[in-house]
């Protein structure tokens, strides 16, 4: 029997905190691993529209996915700062 993924469980408190701090945010984009219960819970409990960005199985190599570039760009900015560099 597979164990539940702990990283997916962390999405609930993060989205709740997001809604508490920034009440005007309505669209949220998430990776394909978050499809299912997170979408239903966010809609009912937080009134957030979680859109899942999935990668097609037939694609090979690098493909730009919708809205995914925003996350990748942010990670690139963060890694450029010396204090956040991994050693």
Residue pairs with C-beta under 8 A, 6 or more apart in sequence:
5 33
7 33
8 33
8 34
8 38
11 30
11 34
11 38
12 38
12 41
15 28
15 38
15 42
15 46
15 48
15 50
16 45
16 46
18 25
18 28
18 48
19 25
19 46
19 47
19 48
25 48
26 47
26 48
26 49
27 48
27 49
27 51
28 42
28 48
28 49
28 50
28 51
29 50
29 51
29 52
29 53
29 67
29 68
29 70
30 38
30 50
30 51
30 52
30 53
31 52
31 53
32 52
32 53
32 54
32 55
34 50
34 52
35 52
35 54
38 50
39 50
39 52
42 48
42 49
42 50
43 49
43 50
51 67
53 65
53 66
53 67
53 68
55 63
55 65
56 63
78 84
79 85
79 86
